[in-house]
Amino acid sequence: MHPNYPCRGLGLALVAGLLLLAAGDLSAAKIGDLSDTRFWDQLVRFFSLRDPSLRYTLTASLFLGTCCGLLGSFIVVRKLSLMGDTLSHAVLPGVALGFLWTMTKNPWAIFVGATIAGLLGTVVVHWIHTTTHIKEDSAMGLVLSGFYALGICLFTMIQQLPTGNKAGLDKFMFGQAAALSAEDLWMIGIITILSLIAIVLFYKEFLVTSFDFGFAHALGLSARFFHYLIMLLLALSVVIALQAVGVVLVSALLITPAATAFLLTDRMHRMLIYASLFGMGAGVAGAFFSYLGNNLPTGPFIIVAASTLFALALFFSNRYGIIPRWIRNLSRDRRIQVENTLKAVYHVREENAFSHDGIPVKALGDRRNLSPSEVEKEIRQLVRRGLATLEQGEPEPPPSPERKLFLTASGWETACRIVRNHRLWELYLTESVRYRPDHVHDDAEEIEHLLGEDTVRQLERRLNYPTRDPHGKLIPSLRDLSQTPFAGRSG
Amino acid sequence: MNMIPPFDVVTFITAPWAEAWESSLWIVVMGFLVNAACGLVGSFLVLRRMALVGDAISHSVLPGIAVAFLLSTSRSSGLMVVGAVGAGLFAVWLIEFIHRNTRVKPDAALGVTFTTLFSIGVILIALYADQVDLDLECVLYGEIGFVYFADSFALLGMEVPIPVLRMAVTLFGLLILVLLFYKEALVTSFDPVLATSVGISARWMHYGLMLSLSVVIVFSFESVGAILVIAMLILPSVTGSLLSDRLAHILMMSGAFSALYALAGLHLATWLNCSPAGAMVVAGFLIFCLAWIFSPRRGLLAQIRKGRGSFTPDVSGKLNPGLGIKN
């Protein structure tokens, strides 16, 4: 099919690693019967990995993180996140029925029951959605809570039974990674590796059906098949994650690591890898805190760990994080501000037919409608960036508004560039797009800061190297720049 | 399976009232009040395609309640309401914040937010179990079965349990609000632009709705837990909307359905010996399925009769749960 996807090699490495882990750990015992609760002891025990049972829990966390991160990425990019939530609540009656089937906590019976219930839940959502006017969100809410209620009824009935092993089923609600059995771990391993293989084999198909359903159809892919394949894998991953994370929170293990990865990259294969890494990290951290607290439910800790990663990405992600974007916006706003000031200087000089080199500070303030103190601030910005120099007037405050401002060579060039962009764009709008000349200013005011040199060259070529804008003013070109009475003083 | 007791119509009807009829009565009354109050607010949520915001708030109030317990160590305090409503509104704000400021889609923002807050709540309850008078079972399916054993208050010669009284006041307040702002709520739900142009602030109606939603969820929380309350928000109005197009009719019908759910749920729970709150939702879901199949105009049978019975499941995956936020 498609050679050399970087994700493929990494995926295979992941499979191999997980297999090794599984092989090494299946003989381990449980940590449920730990008795000492001393913090430092627990800490040392955790990191020494002396406890064979702990390795067991950690292996499960790594597997689950991988599986849920991979599959979660697909539902997050498809805006199906809440389908994961629906699915996870809908499995509950299946868990209860699976228990009733064998009257023991047989993982395979529970597994089958839960998978069927989960799939039935997604099918019912689609039925409600397609046969009635009821919207998707209500349909999901209905199925989520309706199935859950049925599960609760069954659970409370099981608790009344003389054989009802209450303690065993409670683990399904909030998760208890320490209670995982060897069979559970086997199941987790098998499903994870199955999902990995499916994603590595059908990466291209999953990608196309996720992003462009119509295109997938046109390629002759059975998009419906791949949709249901993803849904099946999702249901399976929810079911294996139940014991560790619990019914209520398992959807978060799907959504949160994937959403975190979504904040960091645009490439799907990278997103898959990041998401599984975050899932693993959250799983290990959750197991750790739950271990420290001695048998606290694991699920909430895993989710809080995953959310912490999400919060970090939310604020600090270089590409989409709030703080880097805020800083970028701030510096862009400042640049636009500076460019507008330079443009104002150009306009003032233009009014005087470029006769004087320097312009009075007051004229600049009048032009930009700024108060004297604001003008001083603007000018300080220009001077700091080496775009202008100021005539040394009398030093006593307040600084005299009659002082002269001179642009440096680079300042003057920037001013000319902005004015040229503005006027070229106005001309383009009137000539090529047939805007009326009095309608083009606002638009040009925005775009002048964004046009790149290439675009400007194209505009010039297209407009046949114009010299006058629609209002009859001179368009400064690079050629003019050397000829205009440029007399900025450098330094 | 021997866990389902034999069914006998007479026993089914009489069992809850034969002994401990007072307890049964208060369960039904409480069930009705919770369902009716949730249904009233829920109708507007469903109209605005914000059903899953109800889901988010119902999970998010948990840390608020837990913190209030830690601060005050008493159950009936107003601090609990303040904490929970605050947590609910914080969740709504956080979802919008994440959605507005990043490329994360609203559904993922919602999923991340409420599971995080819920986890924090569960951790607090598990860590401070001795101080927080709220066990995890209550979070999962509520304590409506024990409502009769709560502290009571003498009213008109009757001992009314305080949770029932509180819920009744809430429902009454909501009814007044709906009567006062019916037109505004209707217009902002269907056409926010029109609403703004005739001088109704869609924004304030939105926050008002979120506030009443949080209050209703907080008071329902103890009775039915965090998840069943979603069913009570959605079921009555969705079932009603299968039968009628008029919002006023839907609202009235959801009141009637609430009583039906409460009564049917109690009988079901007594027969099967299971959680009454769960049984009420199961009863509601069954009634929804009946309406889905048999509704005279919109039911499956009616569609088949009209020859529109063949449906093709939409697998494009373009589910688009609204959050009351513009995309």
Interface residues (C-beta under 8 A of the other chain):
Chain A: V76 R78 K79 L80 S81 L82 M83 G84 D85 H89 L100 V123 H126 W127 I128 H129 T130 T131 T132 H133 I134 K135 E136 D137 S138 M140 G141 L142 L144 S145 G146 Y148 A149 L150 I152 C153 L154 F155 T156 M157 I158 Q160 L161 M173 F174 S210 F213 A223 R224 H227 Y228 V248 L249 S251 A252 I255 T256 A258 A259 F262 L263 G293 L296 P297 G299 P300 F301 I303 V304 S307 F310 L314 Y320 G321 I322 R325
Chain B: M1 M3 V46 R49 M50 A51 L52 G54 D55 H59 I98 N101 T102 R103 V104 K105 D107 A108 A109 L110 G111 V112 T115 T116 F118 S119 I120 V122 I123 A126 L127 L136 L140 Y141 A226 I227 L228 I230 A231 L233 I234 L235 V238 S241 L242 L268 A269 L272 N273 C274 S275 A277 G278 A279 M280 V281 V282 G284 F285 F288 W292 R298 L300 Q303 F311 T312 P313 D314 V315 S316 G317 K318 L319 N320 P321 G322
